[in-house]
Amino acid sequence: MFPKLLTLKWKKLKKFALLLVLLTTLTACSLDNDERENYTYSVLPIESYTVPESFKLGETYVIKLKYQKPTSCHIYQGIYYTKDLNKRTIAIQSAVKDNQVCSTEVPPVSEVSFNFMVTATGSYIFKFYKGKDANDKNLFEDVEIQVVP
């Protein structure tokens, strides 16, 4: 019985040692890279938009946005979208890789869209980000769209 017990313990010890080596290997590898790419993020104004004149409850509508990237280095990161009751604030999110040489030519106007589902009655107010004024204050263009029966 004693040799059998010793064999079982030895097998468990080998499994434990193998598991320990595996864990050490996985945690010893660092994915950090000193030459990691850094980005600067910004919000871009909406040049123009396409919205319906009215909404119907329960329907889904495509809202189109056109925006201008300031440089060829700007990368589209998505639509900035917040909601507060019936108000929706919308802008374009972008990123620029740091230490990158950008073209002096302004890229063409880009277009994106998103689906908007009408879930409430009354009206919705869309606040489209238009940039900043001379005092660095955010500017918005407000559009009110009624929900009709």
C-alpha positions as CSV (number, residue, x, y, z in Angstrom):
1,M,0.0,0.0,0.0
2,F,2.8,2.4,0.8
3,P,4.4,2.3,-2.7
4,K,0.9,2.9,-4.3
5,L,0.3,5.9,-2.0
6,L,3.8,7.2,-2.9
7,T,3.0,6.8,-6.6
8,L,-0.3,8.8,-6.2
9,K,1.5,11.6,-4.4
10,W,4.2,11.7,-7.0
11,K,1.6,12.0,-9.8
12,K,-0.1,14.8,-8.0
13,L,3.2,16.5,-7.4
14,K,4.1,16.3,-11.1
15,K,0.8,17.8,-12.1
16,F,1.2,20.6,-9.5
17,A,4.8,21.3,-10.8
18,L,3.6,21.3,-14.4
19,L,0.8,23.8,-13.5
20,L,3.2,26.0,-11.6
21,V,5.6,26.1,-14.6
22,L,2.7,26.9,-16.9
23,L,1.5,29.7,-14.7
24,T,5.0,31.1,-14.3
25,T,5.5,31.1,-18.1
26,L,2.3,32.9,-18.7
27,T,2.8,35.6,-16.1
28,A,6.5,36.1,-16.9
29,C,5.7,37.2,-20.4
30,S,5.1,40.9,-20.6
31,L,2.9,42.4,-23.3
32,D,4.1,45.9,-22.4
33,N,6.2,47.5,-25.1
34,D,8.2,50.6,-24.4
35,E,7.5,51.6,-28.0
36,R,3.8,51.5,-27.4
37,E,1.8,53.7,-29.8
38,N,0.1,56.7,-28.1
39,Y,-3.0,58.5,-29.4
40,T,-4.6,61.8,-28.9
41,Y,-8.3,61.7,-29.0
42,S,-10.6,64.5,-30.1
43,V,-14.3,65.3,-30.9
44,L,-15.0,66.6,-34.4
45,P,-17.9,68.8,-35.4
46,I,-20.7,67.7,-37.6
47,E,-20.7,69.5,-40.9
48,S,-24.2,68.5,-41.9
49,Y,-26.8,65.9,-41.1
50,T,-29.9,64.2,-42.5
51,V,-32.9,63.7,-40.2
52,P,-36.6,63.1,-40.9
53,E,-39.1,65.8,-40.5
54,S,-41.0,63.8,-37.9
55,F,-40.9,60.4,-36.2
56,K,-43.5,57.6,-35.5
57,L,-43.4,55.8,-32.2
58,G,-41.8,52.4,-32.5
59,E,-40.1,53.1,-35.9
60,T,-36.4,53.1,-36.6
61,Y,-34.8,55.9,-38.7
62,V,-31.3,56.2,-40.2
63,I,-29.6,59.5,-39.3
64,K,-26.7,60.5,-41.5
65,L,-23.8,62.6,-40.4
66,K,-21.1,64.3,-42.5
67,Y,-17.9,65.5,-41.0
68,Q,-14.5,66.8,-42.0
69,K,-11.3,65.2,-40.7
70,P,-8.8,68.1,-40.0
71,T,-5.8,66.0,-41.3
72,S,-5.1,62.7,-43.0
73,C,-3.9,61.4,-39.6
74,H,-7.3,61.5,-38.0
75,I,-8.9,58.1,-37.6
76,Y,-12.7,57.7,-37.2
77,Q,-13.4,56.2,-33.7
78,G,-17.2,56.3,-33.7
79,I,-20.1,58.5,-32.9
80,Y,-20.2,60.4,-29.6
81,Y,-23.8,60.0,-28.5
82,T,-25.3,60.9,-25.1
83,K,-28.9,61.0,-24.1
84,D,-30.6,63.0,-21.3
85,L,-34.4,62.5,-21.3
86,N,-35.5,63.6,-24.8
87,K,-32.2,65.3,-25.7
88,R,-29.5,63.6,-27.8
89,T,-26.0,65.1,-28.1
90,I,-24.1,63.9,-31.1
91,A,-20.5,64.4,-32.4
92,I,-17.8,62.5,-34.1
93,Q,-15.0,60.8,-32.1
94,S,-11.5,60.6,-33.7
95,A,-7.9,59.7,-32.8
96,V,-4.5,60.7,-34.1
97,K,-1.4,58.6,-33.5
98,D,1.2,60.7,-31.8
99,N,4.4,61.6,-33.6
100,Q,2.9,60.9,-37.0
101,V,3.6,63.0,-40.1
102,C,0.3,64.1,-41.6
103,S,-0.4,65.2,-45.2
104,T,-1.1,68.8,-45.7
105,E,-4.1,68.0,-47.9
106,V,-7.5,68.1,-46.1
107,P,-9.2,64.7,-46.7
108,P,-12.7,64.6,-48.4
109,V,-15.8,65.0,-46.3
110,S,-16.7,61.6,-44.6
111,E,-20.2,60.3,-43.9
112,V,-21.4,57.9,-41.2
113,S,-24.9,57.0,-40.0
114,F,-26.6,55.4,-37.1
115,N,-30.1,53.9,-36.5
116,F,-32.4,55.7,-34.1
117,M,-35.4,53.9,-32.6
118,V,-38.2,56.1,-31.4
119,T,-39.3,54.9,-28.0
120,A,-41.1,57.9,-26.5
121,T,-43.9,60.3,-27.5
122,G,-43.6,64.1,-27.6
123,S,-40.4,65.2,-29.4
124,Y,-36.7,64.6,-29.5
125,I,-34.1,67.3,-29.5
126,F,-30.9,66.5,-31.3
127,K,-27.9,68.7,-30.4
128,F,-25.3,68.4,-33.2
129,Y,-21.8,69.5,-32.2
130,K,-20.6,72.3,-34.4
131,G,-17.2,73.1,-32.9
132,K,-16.0,75.8,-30.5
133,D,-16.4,79.6,-30.6
134,A,-13.7,82.2,-30.0
135,N,-14.0,81.7,-26.2
136,D,-13.5,77.9,-26.5
137,K,-17.2,77.3,-25.7
138,N,-18.9,74.3,-27.3
139,L,-21.4,75.2,-30.1
140,F,-24.4,73.0,-30.9
141,E,-27.1,73.2,-33.5
142,D,-30.4,72.0,-32.0
143,V,-33.0,70.3,-34.1
144,E,-36.4,69.3,-32.6
145,I,-38.3,66.4,-34.2
146,Q,-41.9,65.7,-33.2
147,V,-43.2,62.2,-32.7
148,V,-46.5,62.0,-34.6
149,P,-49.3,59.4,-34.4
